[in-house]
Amino acid sequence: MGVSGGARMTERLSRPAVLAIDAGNSKTDAALIAADGTVLGTGRSGGFQPQRTGVGAALDVLERAVAEAAEAAAVPRSAPGAPYADRVSACLANADLPVEERRLAEAIGARGWGAATAVYNDTFAILRAGLSGTEPPRGVAVVCGAGINCVGMRPDGRTARFPALGQLSGDWGGGGGLAAEALWWAARAEDGRGGPTELAAALPAYFGLASMAELIEALHLGALAQRRTHELVPVLFAVAAAGDPVASALVERQADEVVALASVALARLDLLDEEAPVLLGGGVLTAGHEQLDGRIAAQLARRAPRARPSVVSAPPVLGSGLLGLDALGALPGAQEKLRAHFG
């Protein structure tokens, strides 16, 4: 049986305004949000890795978070394929190129979760979450988690971004890069090809091993999963804080990469000569490493003296939701209400 125009209008007015999704490498958060900024329900699922699992399987992971949010919000689909919300606003890791954003938007749109769908790289979520008020986004965000990325926006719609594809696109650092560098220097210190560093003892000791040779063997043969090397990043920072010159040099290089990304993005947007926020997010940049934070502040003051750096501790799904409300022309106070919900 068909649905009347009046029934369709009632359904549209009663359903949530935004389905916000933030999907990283390790977890996915979803939230259904009303037009006034009220969070109706949230959900969580695993990481979004379409390059490893394929797009279909990766979207299945997102769908579990979406379904959980819909259940929490008591927003069932009125019919198969009926939208949960007026707009899907999805900020996704591994959507590094505009063409990938478009393809993922089409794939998510085909799932019918929203009447309209927009996909952004997940760094845009950090940028929007860190900017207060209801004005269009203006500033730059740098994220340093498993990898490293940077985006910037101006109210006129101009953006600055980088491919963020690792060494292929000129990137260095992030948690994965730092761990790999620490292992490289520690291996060479132990076998004599490199200079001494406390990393040679500290890295294997973290896993209860006696030497780098044991750690290398465990990683190579699979006794220790490669993904666990990310756990070595805090060890690197602890060794650096104790004064180890090799570890300190890696921390300083990471800071310089953050500043290089931010200052180039500001220059591309003609913001170097204006006061502009530089928002820092991701596990490495929100952990409060004194040496890293101090170097970033000092180098940013030299290269972009009018930049205003700050750390974004709010969950990135907030940024996804704000982008969705922005696109719908949110009611007055909706952004503030949403921001208050996420603290």
C-alpha positions in Angstrom: 0.0 0.0 0.0 1.3 3.4 -0.9 2.1 6.2 1.7 0.0 9.4 1.4 1.7 12.8 1.1 0.5 13.8 4.5 1.9 10.6 6.1 5.2 11.2 4.4 5.3 14.7 5.7 4.5 13.5 9.3 7.2 10.9 9.0 9.8 13.5 7.8 8.9 15.9 10.6 9.0 13.2 13.3 12.3 11.5 12.4 15.7 12.8 13.6 17.4 15.5 11.7 21.0 14.1 11.6 22.5 10.7 11.8 26.1 11.6 12.8 28.8 9.0 12.2 32.5 9.2 13.2 34.4 6.1 12.1 38.1 5.6 13.0 40.5 2.7 12.5 39.6 1.2 15.8 36.0 2.2 16.6 32.8 3.8 15.1 30.4 6.1 16.9 26.9 7.0 15.7 24.4 9.4 17.1 20.8 10.3 16.1 20.2 14.0 16.7 17.0 16.1 16.6 16.8 19.4 14.8 17.2 21.3 18.2 20.4 19.5 19.0 19.0 16.9 21.3 20.9 13.6 21.2 18.2 10.9 20.9 20.4 7.8 20.9 24.0 6.6 20.3 25.7 3.5 19.2 29.2 2.1 18.9 30.9 -0.6 16.8 34.3 -1.6 15.5 36.8 0.1 13.2 36.2 1.3 9.7 38.9 -0.2 7.4 37.5 -0.5 3.8 40.9 -0.8 2.3 41.3 -4.1 4.2 37.8 -5.6 4.4 36.2 -4.1 1.3 33.6 -1.4 1.3 30.6 -3.6 1.9 32.0 -5.3 5.0 33.2 -1.9 6.3 29.7 -0.4 5.9 28.3 -3.4 7.7 30.4 -2.3 10.7 29.0 1.2 10.5 25.5 -0.3 10.2 25.8 -2.0 13.6 26.5 1.4 15.3 23.7 3.0 13.4 21.2 0.2 14.4 22.3 0.5 18.0 21.7 4.3 17.9 18.3 3.8 16.3 17.3 1.2 19.0 18.5 3.6 21.8 16.5 6.4 20.2 13.5 4.2 19.6 13.5 5.2 16.0 12.6 2.1 14.0 12.6 2.3 10.2 8.9 2.8 9.2 9.5 0.7 6.1 12.4 -1.2 4.5 14.7 1.4 3.1 13.0 4.3 4.9 15.6 6.8 6.3 16.5 7.1 9.9 17.2 10.8 9.6 17.0 13.7 7.2 20.8 13.7 6.7 23.7 11.4 7.2 26.8 13.3 8.2 29.7 10.7 8.2 33.3 11.6 9.0 35.4 8.5 8.1 39.0 7.4 8.5 40.5 6.2 5.2 38.4 8.5 3.2 41.5 10.4 2.3 40.8 11.7 -1.2 37.8 13.6 -2.4 37.0 10.8 -4.9 36.9 8.3 -2.0 34.5 10.6 -0.1 32.2 10.7 -3.1 32.3 6.9 -3.6 31.6 6.3 0.1 28.8 8.8 0.1 27.2 6.9 -2.8 27.6 3.6 -1.0 26.2 4.9 2.3 23.4 6.6 0.4 22.5 3.2 -1.1 21.9 1.9 2.4 19.1 4.4 2.8 20.1 5.6 6.3 19.3 9.2 5.5 17.4 11.2 2.9 20.7 12.9 2.0 24.3 11.8 2.7 27.6 13.7 3.1 30.9 12.1 3.7 34.0 13.8 5.0 37.5 12.7 6.0 37.5 12.2 9.8 39.9 15.1 10.3 37.0 17.5 9.5 35.2 16.2 12.5 38.0 17.4 14.8 38.1 20.7 13.0 34.3 21.3 13.5 34.2 19.9 17.0 36.9 22.4 18.1 35.2 25.5 16.6 32.5 27.1 18.8 29.6 29.1 17.6 27.4 28.7 14.6 29.5 30.5 12.0 30.9 28.4 9.1 34.2 26.7 10.0 37.4 28.7 9.8 40.7 27.3 10.9 43.0 24.3 10.6 43.0 20.9 12.4 45.8 18.4 12.7 45.1 14.8 13.8 47.9 12.5 15.0 46.5 9.1 16.0 47.5 5.9 14.2 48.5 8.2 11.3 48.7 11.9 10.7 46.5 14.3 8.7 45.6 17.9 8.4 42.6 19.9 6.9 41.6 23.5 6.9 38.5 25.4 6.0 37.3 29.0 5.4 33.7 30.3 5.5 33.8 30.8 1.8 34.0 27.1 1.3 37.7 26.9 0.4 39.5 23.9 2.0 43.1 22.8 2.4 43.9 19.1 2.7 46.6 16.6 2.1 46.3 13.0 0.7 47.5 11.5 4.0 48.5 8.2 2.3 51.6 7.6 4.3 55.1 7.6 2.8 53.6 7.6 -0.7 52.2 11.1 -0.2 55.2 12.5 1.8 53.8 11.9 5.3 55.8 11.0 8.3 54.7 10.2 11.9 51.5 9.3 13.6 51.5 6.5 16.1 52.3 3.9 13.6 55.2 5.9 12.2 56.6 6.7 15.6 56.5 3.1 16.7 58.2 1.9 13.5 61.0 4.5 13.9 61.5 3.6 17.6 61.9 -0.1 16.6 64.3 0.8 13.8 66.6 2.8 16.1 66.4 0.2 18.9 67.3 -2.7 16.6 70.3 -0.9 15.2 71.4 0.1 18.7 71.4 -3.5 19.9 73.3 -5.0 17.0 75.8 -2.1 16.7 74.8 -0.5 13.4 73.5 2.5 15.3 74.3 4.6 18.3 73.1 3.7 21.8 69.5 4.4 23.0 67.5 3.3 26.0 64.8 2.3 23.5 66.8 -1.0 22.9 65.9 -2.1 26.4 62.6 -0.3 27.0 60.7 -1.6 23.9 61.2 -5.3 24.4 60.8 -4.9 28.2 57.3 -3.5 27.6 56.3 -6.9 26.2 58.2 -8.9 28.8 61.0 -9.8 26.5 64.8 -9.6 27.2 66.1 -8.1 23.9 65.3 -6.5 20.6 66.3 -9.8 18.9 63.4 -11.5 20.8 61.0 -8.7 20.0 61.9 -8.8 16.3 61.5 -12.6 16.2 58.1 -12.4 18.0 56.8 -9.8 15.5 58.2 -11.5 12.4 56.8 -15.0 13.3 53.4 -13.7 14.5 53.8 -14.6 18.2 53.2 -10.9 18.8 50.6 -9.1 16.5 52.0 -6.3 14.5 49.1 -4.1 15.5 50.4 -4.1 19.1 53.4 -2.0 18.1 51.1 1.0 18.5 51.4 0.4 22.3 55.0 1.4 22.1 54.3 5.1 21.5 53.9 5.9 25.2 57.1 4.0 25.9 58.9 6.2 23.3 57.6 9.4 24.9 58.6 8.1 28.4 62.2 7.4 27.2 62.3 10.8 25.5 61.2 12.5 28.7 64.0 10.8 30.6 66.5 12.5 28.3 67.3 9.9 25.7 68.7 11.8 22.7 67.4 9.3 20.0 63.9 9.2 21.5 63.9 13.0 21.9 64.8 13.5 18.3 61.8 11.5 17.2 59.5 13.4 19.4 60.8 16.7 18.1 60.5 15.5 14.5 56.9 14.6 15.1 56.3 18.1 16.5 57.9 19.6 13.4 55.7 17.6 11.1 52.6 18.8 12.9 53.7 22.4 12.6 54.7 21.9 8.9 51.2 20.6 8.1 49.4 23.4 10.0 51.5 26.3 8.7 51.2 25.1 5.0 47.4 24.7 5.4 47.2 28.2 6.9 49.2 29.6 4.0 47.0 27.9 1.4 43.9 29.5 3.0 45.6 32.9 3.3 45.3 32.7 7.1 48.9 33.2 8.1 48.4 36.9 8.6 45.2 36.5 10.6 44.3 35.1 14.0 43.2 31.5 13.3 42.7 28.4 15.4 44.9 25.4 15.0 43.1 22.5 16.5 45.0 19.4 17.6 43.3 16.0 18.0 44.0 12.3 18.0 45.6 10.1 20.7 49.2 11.3 20.3 48.3 15.0 20.4 45.7 14.8 23.2 47.9 12.7 25.6 49.6 15.7 27.2 53.2 14.9 26.3 55.1 18.0 27.6 58.0 17.8 25.2 55.8 17.4 22.2 53.4 20.1 23.2 56.2 22.5 24.0 58.0 22.0 20.7 54.7 22.4 18.7 53.9 25.7 20.5 57.4 27.1 20.0 57.7 26.1 16.3 54.2 27.3 15.5 54.9 30.6 17.1 57.9 30.9 14.8 56.2 29.8 11.6 52.7 31.1 12.2 52.8 33.6 15.0 49.1 34.5 14.8 47.9 30.9 15.0 46.0 29.9 18.2 46.7 26.3 19.0 44.4 24.2 21.3 43.7 20.6 21.9 40.3 19.2 21.1 39.2 16.6 23.7 35.6 16.4 22.6 34.6 13.2 20.8 34.8 13.5 17.0 31.2 12.4 16.6 30.3 15.9 17.9 32.0 17.4 14.9 30.1 15.0 12.6 26.8 16.1 14.2 27.7 19.8 14.0 28.5 19.5 10.3 25.1 17.9 9.7 23.3 20.6 11.6 25.2 23.3 9.7 24.1 21.8 6.4 20.4 21.7 7.5 20.5 25.3 8.8 20.0 24.3 12.4 17.7 26.1 14.8 19.2 28.7 17.1 21.0 27.1 20.0 21.1 23.6 18.5 24.9 23.6 18.1 25.3 24.7 21.7 22.9 22.0 23.0 24.7 19.3 21.0 28.0 20.5 22.3 26.8 20.5 25.9 25.7 16.9 25.5 29.2 15.8 24.6 30.8 17.9 27.2 
